[in-house]
């Protein structure tokens, strides 16, 4: 179980680092997504910072697993909120948020089992 938790944590960390950095770089496709859900530039900075913080939590969780569990649970909340934002704004383009939500849930479960059943 430890290997699965490690692999999921690292993959999720890499995905969150990429996504978080893109919120700072703001290519055209990120600006389009942000406009669709009515996000300002300062809100994008906050959201990107949260994703980069989750990356740090997931990676530091290699040595202190409760950090990874907390980061993964935080990402479940983050992407749950993203889906709510898409629904409230009437934007149907939420597949990415749904995939990341499922990935965060799976990682949270595997990490939780690894930490609390060990």
N, C-alpha and C positions, 0 to 999 in steps of 0.2 A: 504494500500500500504506500510505503514511503516514496518509492520511485514514481508512482503515478501522481502523487501530490507534488513532488518536485517538478515533474514535467509540466503538469498543468499550471503550476505557479509561474514557471519561467515563461511559458508560452503566453499566458495572460499578461505578465509583466511586459513582455516585448510588445504586445498589441497595445497596451495602455500607454507605453512610452511613445510609440509611433503616433497614436491618436492624440495624446496630450501635446506633443511637439507640433503637430499639424494645427492645433488650436492657437498656437503662438505664431506660426508661419503664415497661416490663413490663406492657403491657395483658393482659387475661385470656387472650387467645389465645396470647401468648408464654409465660405461666405454664403453660398446658396443654401446650404443646410441651415445655417444660423438664421438667415433671413426668413426661411420657411417657418421656423418656430419662434421668431421674434426675439432673438438673442442679440445683445449689444456686444461690442468689442470687449468691454470690461468683463462682461459675463463669460465670454469665451476664455479670457485669461484665467478666471476663477475655475472654470470647468477643466481647462488644461492643467492647471496647477493641481487640482484634485486627482486627475489621472496620473500625473507624474508622482504625486505623493503615494498613490496606491502602488505604483511601480516600486518605489523605495520600500514600502511595507512588504510587498510580495518577495522581493529579493532578500531583504533582511530576515524574512521569515525562514530562509534556508537555515539560519543559525539560531533563530528564536521563533519557532513555529507560531506562537500566538499572534505575532505581528502579521503573518501571512493570512491567518484566519480573519483577523480584524479588517485587513485590506480587502480581502475577497468579499466579505459581508458588506463593506462600504461600497464596493462596486455593484453589488446586487441592488442596493438602495439607489445608487447613482443612475444605473440603467433603468430601474423601475421608474424613477423620476423622469428620465429621458423619454420613455414611452408615454407617460402621462402628458409631458409637454407636447409631444407630437399629436396626441389625441386631442388635447385642448385647442391646439392651433389649427386642427383640421388637416394636418400634413400626413398623408398616407405613407410617406417614405420613412418607415421605421424598422426596416428589415435589419439594418446594422445594429441598432439598439437591441432588437430582440435576440439576435445571435450573441451579442456580447452579454446580455442578461443571462441567457442559457449557459454560456461559457462560465460566467461568474458564479452562477448557482452550482454548477457541477464542481467547480474548483472549491467552493465553500464547503460542499458536502464531503468531498474527498479529504480536504485539509482537516475538517472537523473530525472526521472519523480517525484520521491519522493521529491527531493531537489528543483527542479525548479518550480514545480507546487504547492508546499505547501504554 
